[in-house]
Amino acid sequence: MYKNSLQIYEFLNTKNLLKNSPKEWWPNAGTFEVVVGAVLTQNTTWKNVEKSLKNLENFLDLSSFASLHEEVLKEKIRPSGFYNQKAPRLLTLAQNIQNEFGNFESFQKNVTRKWLLSQLGIGQESADAILCYACFRAEMVVDSYTKRLLKKFDLEFKTYMQYKEFLEYDFKKDFTCKELHLIYARYHGMIVEYNKITKL
């Protein structure tokens, strides 16, 4: 049975799970769309998020999104559920990014995990998803799929950070930050795709 993170990564890697996926796995990685998607995917399926993103296709850059009227945004993201909660949170987040960083490129370069966690509606999973997939940072995302997979290997932890530290530990010794970003991005992607196939 697999007892460390590198072994689990290699096990997943042999299954060619990302053969039809973009390089970073998350669609349109490195764009403001990822920030929106990371919030929309809370408590819903990615299929529903895709419907909302399709409705938003002309508003997925920071300045266009931040100028949306709240009621218009609610309608556009209705497929993702909890739209009365997600719409104001997303608009506030977009406006805070503009006010704090000026533009999305500056946000990518300068945002911290602490700043993201201070934003209403951004928890640890969403913060790491934004850092990894929107900002290309070396941060591993932990979600319910991750916990299910590790449980399969009799690995369970009490906190989000314990899961994250376990997953990252074996890689930090041997890889640079630049390499780690892509490893973590694809590792999380493989975990999600493996869960979809096996229905863990």
C-alpha positions in Angstrom: 0.0 0.0 0.0 1.2 3.5 -0.8 2.4 5.4 2.2 3.9 8.6 0.8 2.8 11.3 -1.5 5.3 10.6 -4.3 4.2 6.9 -4.5 0.6 8.0 -4.8 1.5 10.6 -7.5 3.4 7.9 -9.5 0.5 5.5 -9.1 -1.9 8.1 -10.6 0.6 9.1 -13.3 0.7 5.5 -14.7 -3.0 5.8 -15.5 -2.6 8.6 -18.1 -5.6 10.5 -16.5 -4.8 13.9 -18.0 -4.3 12.8 -21.7 -7.2 15.0 -22.8 -6.6 17.9 -20.4 -4.7 21.2 -20.7 -1.2 21.3 -19.4 -2.2 22.7 -16.0 -5.4 20.6 -16.0 -7.7 23.6 -15.0 -9.3 25.2 -18.1 -7.8 28.6 -19.0 -5.2 28.5 -16.2 -3.5 31.8 -15.6 -6.6 33.9 -16.2 -9.1 35.7 -14.0 -11.6 33.1 -15.1 -10.0 30.7 -12.6 -10.7 33.1 -9.7 -14.4 33.1 -10.8 -14.5 29.3 -11.3 -12.8 28.7 -7.9 -15.7 30.4 -6.1 -18.5 29.1 -8.4 -17.4 25.5 -7.9 -18.1 25.7 -4.1 -21.0 23.3 -3.3 -21.7 22.4 -6.9 -20.4 20.3 -9.8 -18.0 21.5 -12.5 -20.7 20.9 -15.1 -22.8 23.6 -13.5 -19.8 25.9 -13.3 -19.2 25.5 -17.0 -22.8 26.7 -17.7 -22.2 29.8 -15.6 -18.8 30.5 -17.2 -20.5 30.2 -20.7 -23.0 32.8 -19.6 -20.1 35.0 -18.5 -17.9 34.6 -21.6 -17.8 38.3 -22.4 -17.1 39.3 -18.8 -14.2 37.0 -17.7 -11.5 39.7 -17.5 -11.1 41.5 -14.2 -12.3 45.0 -15.3 -15.4 43.7 -17.2 -16.4 41.4 -14.4 -16.0 44.1 -11.7 -18.3 46.4 -13.5 -21.2 43.9 -13.7 -24.4 44.7 -11.9 -25.1 42.3 -9.1 -28.5 41.3 -10.3 -27.1 40.6 -13.8 -24.3 38.5 -12.3 -26.8 36.5 -10.2 -28.7 35.5 -13.4 -25.6 34.5 -15.2 -24.3 32.3 -12.4 -27.7 30.8 -11.5 -26.6 27.3 -12.8 -23.9 27.2 -10.1 -26.4 27.5 -7.2 -26.1 29.8 -4.1 -26.1 32.7 -6.6 -27.5 35.2 -4.0 -24.4 34.5 -1.9 -21.8 34.0 -4.6 -22.6 37.0 -6.7 -21.9 39.7 -4.1 -18.9 37.8 -2.8 -17.4 37.6 -6.3 -18.1 41.2 -7.1 -16.5 42.3 -3.8 -13.5 40.1 -4.5 -13.0 41.5 -8.0 -13.3 45.1 -6.8 -10.9 44.3 -3.9 -8.4 42.9 -6.4 -8.7 46.1 -8.5 -8.3 48.4 -5.4 -5.4 46.4 -3.9 -3.5 45.4 -7.0 -4.7 47.6 -9.8 -4.8 44.8 -12.4 -4.9 41.0 -12.7 -1.2 40.7 -13.6 -0.2 42.5 -10.5 -2.5 40.3 -8.5 -1.0 37.2 -9.9 2.5 38.4 -9.0 1.8 39.9 -5.5 -1.2 38.3 -3.9 -0.6 36.2 -0.8 -2.5 33.3 0.7 -3.2 35.4 3.7 -4.8 38.1 1.6 -7.0 35.6 -0.2 -8.1 34.0 3.1 -9.1 37.5 4.4 -11.7 37.7 1.6 -15.3 36.8 2.3 -16.1 33.4 0.8 -12.5 32.3 0.2 -11.5 29.3 2.3 -8.3 27.3 2.2 -9.3 25.2 -0.8 -10.4 28.1 -2.9 -7.3 30.1 -2.0 -5.0 27.3 -3.0 -6.9 26.7 -6.2 -6.6 30.4 -7.1 -2.9 30.5 -6.2 -2.1 27.3 -8.1 -4.2 27.7 -11.2 -4.6 31.5 -11.6 -1.2 32.6 -10.3 1.0 29.6 -11.1 2.2 29.3 -7.5 3.5 26.1 -5.9 0.4 25.3 -3.8 -1.3 21.9 -3.6 -5.1 22.0 -3.5 -6.9 19.7 -1.1 -10.6 18.9 -1.7 -13.1 16.1 -0.9 -11.7 14.0 -3.8 -8.2 14.2 -2.2 -9.5 13.0 1.2 -11.4 10.1 -0.5 -8.4 9.0 -2.4 -6.1 9.1 0.7 -8.7 7.2 2.7 -8.5 4.5 0.1 -4.8 4.1 1.2 -5.7 4.3 4.9 -4.3 7.8 5.1 -6.5 10.3 7.1 -5.6 13.6 8.7 -7.5 16.0 11.0 -6.9 19.3 9.3 -6.7 20.8 5.8 -3.1 21.8 6.4 -2.1 18.3 7.5 -3.4 16.9 4.2 -1.6 19.7 2.3 1.7 19.2 4.1 1.5 15.4 3.6 0.9 15.9 -0.2 3.7 18.4 -0.6 6.4 17.0 1.6 8.1 14.5 -0.7 8.2 17.0 -3.6 9.7 20.0 -1.8 12.9 18.1 -1.2 13.7 17.5 -4.8 12.0 20.1 -7.0 12.2 23.9 -7.5 9.2 26.1 -7.0 8.7 26.5 -10.7 8.6 22.8 -11.2 6.4 22.3 -8.1 3.6 24.5 -9.5 3.1 22.2 -12.5 3.5 19.0 -10.4 0.9 20.2 -7.9 -1.5 21.4 -10.6 -1.4 18.1 -12.4 -1.3 16.0 -9.2 -4.6 17.6 -8.0 -6.0 17.2 -11.5 -5.1 13.5 -11.5 -6.8 13.0 -8.1 -10.0 14.6 -9.4 -10.0 12.6 -12.7 -9.2 9.3 -10.8 -12.2 9.9 -8.5 -14.5 10.5 -11.4 -13.5 7.3 -13.1 -13.5 5.1 -10.0 -16.4 6.9 -8.3 -14.6 6.6 -4.9 
